[in-house]
Amino acid sequence: MKKSVLDLYKKAAFDPSKERKDMTLQLLCDDIEKGKMVLPIYQTYIRWTQSKMVDLFNYQLLGKSPVAPVSINFIDDPEQVIEQIGFLDRKVLDKENLLGKHSVVDGQQRLSTNFKAYIDHKDVGDIVLDLRKGKFISLPNNDTIKEHQIPVGKLYNKDQTKYLEYVNNNEFLKGDNIKDLLNTIRKKHQQYYYVVNFATNLSKTEQMEWFEVLNLAGSRVTEDMVFLTDLLVKGIDFYTDYVNPFIKKLESKDLEHLMPKKSAEVSIPLATLNAAYFKVTGGKKKGNFSPIPSDTKAKAIGRCEVGEIKEMISITLKALNDILEFMSKKNRLGGIERVDILTYLIGLTVDKEIDYNDLSSEQSHYLTEFIDTADFVNNSNTTRREKYSKLLENYPLNE
């Protein structure tokens, strides 16, 4: 019998759906607190909004069907698995500390949301159970907690005394009927069962494939996510080292509205590294190289040395700072409605090594005219690339 047929026979005889276990939220949260649960490194930057957390708490309390199963890879051979990080601190863990750990392939946001309530984490500080509305809500900014509301971090706290202390110090909540209701809700949460599906010693490829099928509805893990993973393994935190400083520079000039979408926090800054990539590596511009998300060089940048990547980041952030200062002096910040103005100018600044302290009047005029006239509304990618190429080609050089 051919080996392929024998392999298929073995796989057909193995039923992974039987590798499952029912676990209460209280037990799952306890496992997280003890450090038993870890995460594959590619999940580092996946975060839920507060509204998503509210939805989960309401679904667990009010839903007519159970929450979807959690998928876990049991680590029996640390050398086989992808790099892992701590559940909440997101720090890379040593291989020798992974034996016997449970790596959450799918369900980390559900588990981390419940765990944050378990420890009364600041991320759930504005989420309360509103007894008059009969559901969890997120409090508006600076809104005070009403007597008929109880923070989820108190209601679902791991410490019974903290829960009782909060309830007993509130005249409305400690009423017999209300207190009985809260006790019932708290007990339901603690004993709420999650179905946990287990696999053992999945390789990096196998674990990512499982994640893709479960968490991305069969779509591929994005190139950007893999890029962020590779950087973290190298010791570079894309958010801490680059994205956050990038956004803070925008905020310093009241321009944070230029990146309103969460997804843009990766794609736009990443695309803006293009010019610095070619400058640092000396590579030739082949194919698409404009500072737009469609042209990101994630794989190429990810293959670079740590020092090179840090230099790219430094060059790009300096260019952004120089441009913002130039625009401020020229009173050109108020009318900016598209981040493309900045990303294109960053590309130009890096490519031409522009010194904003030594601009000719012609160069200064060229820059301000671009700021005043550039139009990126409803542009195709081809058009946007052509505009970037012309911006570079037509920049007046010093004689």
Secondary structure, DSSP 4 states (H G I P E B T S, - for coil): --HHHHHHHHHHH--GGGSEEEEEHHHHHHHHHTT-EEEEGGGTT----HHHHHHHHHHHHH-SSPPPPEEEEE-S-TTTSPPEEETTT-PBPPGGG-TT-EEEEE-HHHHHHHHHHHTT-GGGTTEEEETTTTEEEEPPTTPPPPTTEEEHHHHT-S-HHHHHHHHHT-TTTTSHHHHHHHHHHHHHHHT-EEEEEEEES--HHHHHHHHHHHHSTTPPPPHHHHHHHHHHHHT--HIIIIIHHHHHHHHTTT-GGG--STTHHHHHHHHHTHHHHHHHH-----S--SSSGGG--HHHHHTS-HHHHHHHHHHHHHHHHHHHHHHHHTT-STT---THHHHHHHHHHHHHT--TTS--HHHHHHHHHHHHH---TT--HHHHHHHHHHHHHTPPPP-
